[in-house]
Every structure is written in C-alpha cells, then in structure tokens.
Amino acid sequence: MTPTERARLLAAAGPASGRGIIGETTESLHKFLVDGYSFGGQPPRLEEDLKFVPKDREEVVYIYMYRLAQNPSLLNSKRHRQAPVFLKTPDEEGEVYYHRPPLLLDLYYLLAVHSKFRSDAERLLGWLLVRLNEATHLIHRPRRFVLPDAREVDSLGRTYDPTCFTGLPPGDDEEGPRDDGLLVEKVSLALTDDLTVGDAINLFTLHEAPYRPFLTYRARVALDGPLYKSAGGSTVRLGRLEPTSPPADGPAASRNGRIRPGSPLPKPRVAPGPPAHFFRKNADSDPESED
C-alpha cells in the first residue's frame, strides 16, 4: 500500500466498532447474576466499590475489574485487511472496507461476597460458582460494525439488530432461518486462579476494605477498531512483455503433454487469487503518474 493510498484510508475512517465492549461485558455479568438468582426473596446487591459496608443482613456481591491484558497467545499483525462487511444495497454494493484485526483482550474480575453471618457468605459464594459455571458466553450476538458515516450494521450489511440472532443453525429456527454467513460476537467467561491471597489482601487494603472470600474470573473479548472506506481499487503496473511468435514446426506441446522448449506457456482460463476490485492495468498509451 502506497503512502497516498494509506492517507486516503485514514481520511475515510469511522468510529471504533468495539468502543463499548468492555463496559458491555461488565453489564452483562451483572445481568446474568441478577437473572439467575432463584432462592426467593430479594437478590443480593451488586456493588463495585470494595469498601462499601452494607447495613443489617443485606447480602452483597462485589464485582470489580482489576486488570486488563492483551492475550499473548492470539496476537494479530497490525496490517490493514479487508473487513468482513458486505453491503447489499444497490447504491453501495461493491463497497470495500478495511480495518486492523481486532485487539484480543482478557478482562479479569474479582468477585467477593459479604453477609452478616459467615455461613450465609459461604452459601452465596457457592451459588456464584454454580451460576457462573453456566455462563458459556456472557455476550452472544451478531458482530457489530460502525461504518464511517456512523451507521451500525452487521456483517451482511443490514441495520444492526442484536436480537435477530437465535444461535441456531440455518433451518432450525422456527421463526425463520438464520442468514448464512452472519458473523457472531462471543464473550467467554472462565474461572481462573489469577490472584494469590497476598495480592488480594493488598488489593483490599488499597481500597480500605476488609478482606473477604473472593473468586477471580477471566472474560475474553475482541476489541474492533474503526473501518476505513476504500477510495478505489489498486492499480497494478506490469512491464511490457516481448511478443512471442508461435513455433512454425507444429503444436506447442509434445505427445506426452510437456511444453516444448521455446514455446509460450498456455494462458490460464481463470486468474489466480481473490476476485479483483476495480482492477485496471496501465497501458503505454495511457500513462499514469507514480504515487
């Protein structure tokens, strides 16, 4: 990619598609716990301030994201690639967008519990383990892309609707088959042993909070950056080839199919590689200045 083409891409950039995924993951964790409480009565209070001390017999679940790190096992190169967004409207069909690969992040959460009696706190801790063990995916929805004009679409170019995906394969949805080729965004959650007891004590002390039993969980997310609209296809410049005259002593191939020495290679019927986008080749009669 030439400097001129790179400047055109940067000038046509839109907002980051995944700018809110970290906050949405925390909100999904809160909602998953509240929706799954089935002991009757008032569900435990969800609190993000570790030094909060409830009154009376109120039960509290503390949810605190204490660390964010890039996943070292799933690193992507930072070069621009074609984004998997395909618009199908007549005016925009054929538009090409580029982006950098998503940034794969691990979000680490500390979950602690509080109750007036230790036995109630231990019961609440056990419920957290069972409930979060069922959270295969905190977020399971179509992948969202924000175009340079701030429109939100899915990978098929439709207006973004997080409720249009059922998670079933095509043909198994009674309300209608899922469109084939739809990219899905998934945020996984897993129990991990990330903090030692000493680290946890230091963390509670830093927040001026009493030490409480705790769990640590890791949520894995993909942070998408901005999309860049292509200003046109690439120009491929080829040198002029010397004309090759056909041999005068018969066909170019022998009986066993081998190409005879000095014979031109047969032209391929289909050009190799992906289909060209606004492809054009310069001719000597139509020179073009170099970028």
C-alpha positions as CSV (number, residue, x, y, z in Angstrom):
1,M,0.0,0.0,0.0
2,T,1.5,3.3,-1.1
3,P,1.6,6.4,1.2
4,T,-1.1,8.0,-0.8
5,E,-3.5,5.1,-0.5
6,R,-2.8,4.9,3.2
7,A,-3.6,8.5,3.6
8,R,-6.9,8.0,1.7
9,L,-7.9,5.2,4.1
10,L,-7.1,7.2,7.2
11,A,-9.1,10.2,5.9
12,A,-12.2,7.9,5.5
13,A,-12.1,6.3,8.9
14,G,-15.1,5.9,11.1
15,P,-15.6,5.5,14.9
16,A,-14.3,2.3,16.6
17,S,-16.8,-0.5,16.3
18,G,-15.9,-2.1,19.6
19,R,-15.5,1.0,21.7
20,G,-18.1,-0.1,24.3
21,I,-17.4,-3.8,24.6
22,I,-15.6,-3.6,27.9
23,G,-18.4,-1.8,29.7
24,E,-21.0,-4.1,28.0
25,T,-19.2,-7.1,29.3
26,T,-19.4,-5.9,32.9
27,E,-23.1,-5.0,32.4
28,S,-23.8,-8.5,31.0
29,L,-22.1,-10.1,34.0
30,H,-24.3,-8.1,36.4
31,K,-27.4,-9.0,34.4
32,F,-26.5,-12.7,34.3
33,L,-26.2,-12.9,38.1
34,V,-29.4,-11.0,38.8
35,D,-31.4,-13.1,36.3
36,G,-30.2,-16.3,37.8
37,Y,-31.0,-15.8,41.4
38,S,-33.6,-18.4,42.4
39,F,-33.5,-18.6,46.2
40,G,-36.5,-16.4,46.7
41,G,-36.7,-13.0,48.4
42,Q,-34.6,-10.1,47.4
43,P,-31.5,-10.9,45.3
44,P,-28.0,-9.9,46.6
45,R,-26.9,-6.3,46.0
46,L,-24.3,-5.9,43.3
47,E,-21.6,-3.4,44.2
48,E,-18.4,-2.2,42.5
49,D,-17.0,-0.3,45.5
50,L,-15.0,-2.7,47.6
51,K,-15.1,-0.5,50.7
52,F,-18.9,-0.4,50.7
53,V,-20.2,-1.9,54.0
54,P,-23.9,-2.8,54.0
55,K,-26.3,-2.5,56.9
56,D,-28.2,-5.2,58.8
57,R,-28.4,-8.5,57.0
58,E,-28.1,-7.3,53.4
59,E,-26.1,-9.6,51.2
60,V,-23.6,-8.1,48.7
61,V,-21.7,-9.4,45.7
62,Y,-18.7,-7.3,44.8
63,I,-17.7,-7.2,41.2
64,Y,-14.5,-5.4,40.5
65,M,-12.5,-5.4,37.2
66,Y,-8.9,-5.1,38.5
67,R,-6.8,-6.0,35.4
68,L,-6.9,-5.8,31.6
69,A,-4.3,-7.5,29.5
70,Q,-3.7,-8.4,25.8
71,N,-4.0,-12.0,25.1
72,P,-0.4,-13.1,24.2
73,S,-1.4,-16.4,22.6
74,L,-3.7,-14.8,20.0
75,L,-1.8,-11.8,18.7
76,N,-2.6,-10.5,15.3
77,S,-0.5,-8.5,12.9
78,K,-1.5,-4.8,12.7
79,R,-1.6,-4.5,8.9
80,H,-4.8,-3.4,7.3
81,R,-7.1,-6.2,6.0
82,Q,-10.4,-6.3,4.2
83,A,-13.2,-6.2,6.8
84,P,-15.9,-8.9,6.6
85,V,-18.6,-6.3,5.9
86,F,-20.6,-6.8,2.7
87,L,-23.3,-4.2,1.8
88,K,-26.1,-5.3,-0.4
89,T,-27.9,-2.1,-1.2
90,P,-27.9,-1.1,-4.9
91,D,-26.0,2.1,-4.3
92,E,-23.4,0.6,-2.0
93,E,-22.9,-2.9,-3.4
94,G,-19.3,-3.5,-4.1
95,E,-18.0,-1.1,-1.5
96,V,-14.9,-2.3,0.2
97,Y,-13.9,-1.5,3.8
98,Y,-10.6,-2.2,5.6
99,H,-9.6,-2.4,9.2
100,R,-6.9,-3.7,11.5
101,P,-7.6,-7.1,13.1
102,P,-9.4,-6.9,16.4
103,L,-7.4,-6.5,19.6
104,L,-8.0,-9.6,21.7
105,L,-8.1,-8.8,25.4
106,D,-8.5,-10.6,28.7
107,L,-10.6,-8.8,31.4
108,Y,-10.0,-10.0,35.0
109,Y,-12.8,-9.7,37.6
110,L,-12.6,-10.1,41.3
111,L,-15.9,-11.3,42.9
112,A,-16.2,-11.2,46.6
113,V,-19.2,-11.7,48.9
114,H,-20.5,-10.3,52.2
115,S,-23.1,-11.3,54.6
116,K,-23.8,-10.8,58.3
117,F,-23.1,-14.5,59.0
118,R,-20.1,-16.4,57.6
119,S,-22.3,-19.4,56.7
120,D,-24.5,-17.2,54.6
121,A,-21.5,-15.7,52.8
122,E,-20.2,-19.2,52.0
123,R,-23.6,-20.2,50.7
124,L,-23.6,-17.1,48.4
125,L,-20.1,-18.0,47.3
126,G,-21.2,-21.5,46.3
127,W,-24.1,-20.1,44.3
128,L,-21.8,-17.8,42.4
129,L,-19.6,-20.8,41.4
130,V,-22.6,-22.8,40.2
131,R,-24.2,-19.8,38.4
132,L,-21.1,-18.6,36.6
133,N,-20.2,-22.2,35.6
134,E,-23.3,-22.0,33.3
135,A,-22.1,-18.8,31.6
136,T,-20.6,-20.3,28.5
137,H,-20.9,-16.8,26.8
138,L,-21.7,-13.6,28.5
139,I,-22.4,-12.0,25.1
140,H,-23.7,-13.9,22.1
141,R,-24.9,-11.7,19.3
142,P,-24.2,-10.6,15.7
143,R,-20.9,-8.8,15.3
144,R,-21.4,-5.0,15.1
145,F,-19.6,-2.8,12.6
146,V,-19.8,1.0,12.6
147,L,-19.4,2.5,9.1
148,P,-17.5,5.8,8.5
149,D,-20.9,7.6,8.3
150,A,-21.7,6.3,11.9
151,R,-24.3,3.7,10.7
152,E,-24.3,0.4,12.6
153,V,-24.6,-2.7,10.5
154,D,-23.9,-6.5,10.8
155,S,-21.6,-8.4,8.5
156,L,-24.3,-8.8,5.9
157,G,-24.8,-5.0,5.6
158,R,-28.2,-4.9,7.4
159,T,-29.1,-2.4,10.1
160,Y,-27.6,-3.8,13.3
161,D,-30.1,-5.7,15.5
162,P,-28.7,-7.7,18.4
163,T,-32.0,-9.7,18.7
164,C,-32.0,-11.1,15.2
165,F,-29.7,-13.9,16.0
166,T,-31.0,-17.0,17.8
167,G,-27.9,-19.1,17.9
168,L,-29.4,-22.0,15.9
169,P,-28.0,-23.3,12.6
170,P,-29.8,-22.4,9.4
171,G,-33.2,-24.0,9.1
172,D,-33.6,-24.9,12.8
173,D,-35.2,-21.6,13.8
174,E,-39.0,-21.8,13.8
175,E,-39.3,-18.1,13.3
176,G,-37.1,-18.2,10.2
177,P,-33.7,-19.5,9.1
178,R,-30.6,-17.6,10.1
179,D,-28.9,-15.9,7.2
180,D,-25.8,-17.9,6.2
181,G,-22.5,-16.0,6.6
182,L,-23.5,-13.9,9.6
183,L,-20.5,-13.3,11.9
184,V,-21.2,-13.7,15.6
185,E,-19.6,-11.9,18.5
186,K,-18.9,-14.1,21.6
187,V,-17.5,-13.1,25.0
188,S,-16.5,-16.1,27.1
189,L,-16.1,-16.4,30.8
190,A,-13.8,-18.8,32.8
191,L,-12.8,-19.3,36.4
192,T,-9.1,-18.6,36.8
193,D,-6.6,-18.5,39.7
194,D,-5.1,-15.1,39.0
195,L,-4.6,-13.6,42.5
196,T,-2.7,-15.0,45.4
197,V,-4.1,-14.4,48.9
198,G,-1.3,-11.9,49.5
199,D,-2.2,-10.0,46.3
200,A,-5.9,-10.0,47.3
201,I,-5.0,-8.7,50.8
202,N,-3.0,-5.8,49.2
203,L,-5.9,-5.1,46.9
204,F,-8.5,-4.9,49.7
205,T,-6.1,-2.8,51.8
206,L,-5.5,-0.4,48.9
207,H,-9.3,0.2,48.8
208,E,-9.6,0.4,52.6
209,A,-11.9,-2.6,52.6
210,P,-11.9,-5.7,54.9
211,Y,-10.7,-9.0,53.5
212,R,-13.5,-11.2,52.2
213,P,-13.6,-14.6,50.4
214,F,-13.1,-14.0,46.7
215,L,-13.1,-15.6,43.2
216,T,-11.3,-14.4,40.0
217,Y,-12.8,-14.8,36.5
218,R,-11.4,-14.0,33.1
219,A,-13.6,-12.7,30.3
220,R,-12.1,-12.8,26.8
221,V,-13.2,-10.1,24.4
222,A,-12.3,-8.8,20.9
223,L,-12.0,-5.0,20.5
224,D,-12.7,-3.9,17.0
225,G,-11.2,-0.6,15.7
226,P,-12.5,1.8,13.0
227,L,-13.4,0.8,9.5
228,Y,-11.7,2.6,6.5
229,K,-13.6,3.0,3.3
230,S,-11.6,2.3,0.2
231,A,-11.4,5.1,-2.3
232,G,-11.0,2.8,-5.2
233,G,-9.1,-0.3,-6.4
234,S,-5.4,-0.7,-6.7
235,T,-3.5,-0.1,-9.9
236,V,-1.2,-2.9,-11.0
237,R,1.6,-1.8,-13.2
238,L,3.2,-4.5,-15.4
239,G,6.1,-4.1,-17.7
240,R,5.6,-4.7,-21.4
241,L,6.4,-8.3,-22.4
242,E,8.2,-9.2,-25.5
243,P,5.9,-10.7,-28.2
244,T,6.5,-14.4,-28.6
245,S,5.8,-15.8,-32.1
246,P,4.3,-19.3,-32.3
247,P,6.6,-22.1,-33.4
248,A,6.5,-23.0,-37.0
249,D,7.2,-26.7,-36.6
250,G,3.8,-27.8,-35.2
251,P,2.0,-27.7,-31.9
252,A,3.5,-26.2,-28.7
253,A,3.2,-29.4,-26.7
254,S,4.6,-32.9,-27.4
255,R,2.5,-36.0,-27.3
256,N,3.1,-36.6,-23.6
257,G,1.8,-33.1,-22.8
258,R,5.1,-31.4,-22.0
259,I,5.7,-27.9,-23.2
260,R,8.4,-27.8,-25.9
261,P,11.4,-25.6,-25.3
262,G,10.9,-22.1,-26.5
263,S,7.1,-22.4,-26.7
264,P,4.9,-19.9,-24.9
265,L,3.1,-21.0,-21.7
266,P,-0.6,-21.5,-22.0
267,K,-2.7,-18.7,-20.6
268,P,-4.8,-19.6,-17.5
269,R,-8.5,-19.5,-18.0
270,V,-9.2,-18.1,-14.6
271,A,-6.9,-15.6,-12.9
272,P,-5.5,-16.9,-9.6
273,G,-6.3,-15.3,-6.3
274,P,-9.4,-13.5,-5.0
275,P,-11.7,-11.6,-7.4
276,A,-10.2,-8.2,-8.4
277,H,-11.8,-5.0,-7.1
278,F,-11.8,-2.2,-9.7
279,F,-8.8,-3.8,-11.4
280,R,-7.2,-2.0,-14.2
281,K,-3.9,-2.3,-16.0
282,N,-1.9,0.6,-17.3
283,A,-1.0,0.7,-21.0
284,D,1.8,2.6,-22.6
285,S,-0.8,4.7,-24.5
286,D,-2.4,5.8,-21.2
287,P,0.5,6.6,-18.8
288,E,-0.3,7.4,-15.1
289,S,2.0,9.2,-12.7
290,E,3.5,7.2,-9.9
291,D,2.3,7.7,-6.3
